[in-house]
Amino acid sequence: MDEILSIVNENDGVIGKAGRKDVLIKKLLHRSVSVVVKNLRGEILVTKRSANVDSFPNMIDARVAGRVKAGETYDETAIRELSEEVRIENPKIKFLFKKLFPEYHAFRSIYECIYGGKLRLQKEEVAWAKFLPISELKEMMAKKDFSPSSRAVLEEYFKHET
């Protein structure tokens, strides 16, 4: 079943809703979240996206991300995605900033989650995951198999890093 997403205007006000496929095909402005997950040593979670995902399959990523469903808040989406993709239950998330990423037709709320537990991956979306020092992650970001969407978010994240 196609997810129903909120469609927004240039001020991030909801103006309607549409199915996920329509949102992507018609490049409708919508909402999404990205959560940078750090372990207790300050390393960032890096994943390889599954071949099954509809955007950037088989690419390296360094955030847990998802689109905001109609009727859902940014915070609720961040918590849902952490639970679905890496099975982090009751996460403590910290909102960092929201920015329009016009090249991806989305307002993105960026969060950080510090997590010291075990990860269990949703294999339909995540092929593998590991924590890496920021210096190694920044080297990976320059490679062509790194998700351009993740790169854009991380470049902004590093400007706001806590």
C-alpha positions as CSV (number, residue, x, y, z in Angstrom):
1,M,0.0,0.0,0.0
2,D,1.3,3.4,-0.9
3,E,2.0,5.7,2.1
4,I,0.1,9.0,2.2
5,L,2.3,12.0,2.7
6,S,1.7,15.6,3.6
7,I,2.2,18.1,0.7
8,V,3.5,21.5,1.9
9,N,4.0,25.0,0.6
10,E,7.2,27.1,0.6
11,N,6.5,27.9,4.3
12,D,6.2,24.3,5.3
13,G,2.4,24.6,5.8
14,V,0.4,21.6,4.9
15,I,-1.7,22.2,1.8
16,G,-2.8,18.6,1.0
17,K,-1.7,15.0,0.8
18,A,-0.7,12.5,-1.8
19,G,0.6,9.0,-2.2
20,R,4.3,8.5,-1.9
21,K,4.7,7.4,-5.5
22,D,2.9,10.6,-6.8
23,V,5.0,12.7,-4.5
24,L,8.2,11.3,-5.9
25,I,7.1,11.2,-9.6
26,K,5.6,14.7,-9.6
27,K,8.4,16.1,-7.3
28,L,5.8,17.6,-4.9
29,L,7.2,19.5,-1.9
30,H,6.9,17.4,1.2
31,R,8.4,16.7,4.7
32,S,11.1,14.3,5.7
33,V,13.4,13.7,8.6
34,S,17.1,12.6,9.0
35,V,18.5,11.3,12.3
36,V,22.2,11.2,12.8
37,V,22.9,8.4,15.3
38,K,26.0,8.6,17.4
39,N,27.3,6.0,19.8
40,L,28.8,6.9,23.2
41,R,32.3,7.3,21.7
42,G,30.9,10.0,19.3
43,E,31.1,7.7,16.2
44,I,28.4,8.0,13.6
45,L,26.2,5.2,12.4
46,V,26.9,4.3,8.7
47,T,24.7,2.0,6.8
48,K,24.4,0.5,3.4
49,R,21.0,0.9,1.9
50,S,19.2,-2.2,0.7
51,A,18.7,-3.0,-3.0
52,N,14.9,-2.8,-2.3
53,V,14.6,0.9,-1.3
54,D,13.2,3.3,-3.9
55,S,15.8,6.0,-3.5
56,F,19.6,5.5,-3.6
57,P,19.6,1.7,-3.4
58,N,22.8,-0.1,-2.5
59,M,24.4,3.2,-1.5
60,I,26.2,4.1,1.7
61,D,24.2,6.4,4.1
62,A,24.9,7.9,7.4
63,R,21.5,8.7,8.8
64,V,18.2,7.1,9.5
65,A,15.7,8.9,7.3
66,G,12.1,8.8,6.2
67,R,9.2,10.8,4.8
68,V,6.6,12.3,7.1
69,K,3.3,10.6,6.7
70,A,0.1,12.7,6.6
71,G,-1.1,13.5,10.1
72,E,2.4,12.7,11.6
73,T,4.8,15.3,13.1
74,Y,8.5,15.5,12.3
75,D,9.3,14.1,15.8
76,E,6.9,11.2,15.4
77,T,8.5,10.3,12.1
78,A,12.0,10.4,13.6
79,I,11.0,8.1,16.4
80,R,9.2,5.8,14.0
81,E,12.1,5.5,11.6
82,L,14.6,4.8,14.4
83,S,12.3,2.0,15.5
84,E,11.7,0.6,12.0
85,E,15.2,0.8,10.5
86,V,17.5,0.0,13.4
87,R,15.1,-1.0,16.2
88,I,15.9,1.8,18.6
89,E,13.0,1.8,21.0
90,N,12.1,5.0,23.0
91,P,15.0,7.0,21.6
92,K,16.1,10.3,23.0
93,I,16.2,12.5,20.0
94,K,17.5,16.1,19.8
95,F,16.1,18.4,17.2
96,L,18.9,20.4,15.5
97,F,17.4,22.3,12.6
98,K,15.0,22.3,9.7
99,K,16.0,23.2,6.2
100,L,14.5,23.2,2.7
101,F,16.5,20.9,0.4
102,P,15.0,22.1,-2.9
103,E,16.9,19.5,-5.0
104,Y,15.0,16.8,-3.1
105,H,11.7,18.7,-2.9
106,A,11.6,18.4,0.8
107,F,11.8,20.3,4.1
108,R,14.0,18.1,6.3
109,S,14.1,18.2,10.1
110,I,17.5,17.0,11.2
111,Y,17.9,15.3,14.6
112,E,20.7,13.7,16.6
113,C,20.3,10.5,18.7
114,I,22.9,9.3,21.1
115,Y,22.6,5.5,21.5
116,G,24.6,2.9,23.4
117,G,22.6,-0.2,22.8
118,K,22.5,-3.0,20.2
119,L,21.1,-2.4,16.7
120,R,18.8,-4.8,15.0
121,L,18.4,-3.9,11.3
122,Q,15.4,-3.9,9.1
123,K,16.9,-6.0,6.3
124,E,14.3,-4.7,3.8
125,E,15.9,-1.2,4.1
126,V,19.4,-1.7,5.6
127,A,21.9,-4.2,4.4
128,W,24.5,-3.5,7.1
129,A,25.4,-1.0,9.7
130,K,28.5,0.1,11.7
131,F,29.7,3.0,13.7
132,L,32.7,5.0,12.3
133,P,34.8,7.9,13.5
134,I,33.8,11.2,11.9
135,S,37.2,11.4,10.1
136,E,36.5,8.0,8.3
137,L,32.9,9.1,7.5
138,K,34.1,12.3,5.9
139,E,36.5,10.3,3.7
140,M,33.6,8.0,2.7
141,M,31.4,11.0,1.8
142,A,33.7,11.8,-1.1
143,K,33.1,8.4,-2.8
144,K,30.6,7.9,-5.6
145,D,28.7,5.1,-3.8
146,F,27.7,7.5,-1.0
147,S,24.1,8.7,-1.1
148,P,24.0,12.3,-2.4
149,S,21.0,12.9,-0.2
150,S,22.9,11.8,2.9
151,R,25.9,13.8,1.9
152,A,23.8,17.0,1.6
153,V,22.3,16.4,5.1
154,L,25.7,15.6,6.7
155,E,27.3,18.7,5.2
156,E,24.6,20.8,6.9
157,Y,24.9,18.6,10.1
158,F,28.6,19.3,10.4
159,K,27.9,23.0,10.3
160,H,25.5,22.6,13.3
161,E,27.3,19.8,15.1
162,T,26.8,19.6,18.8
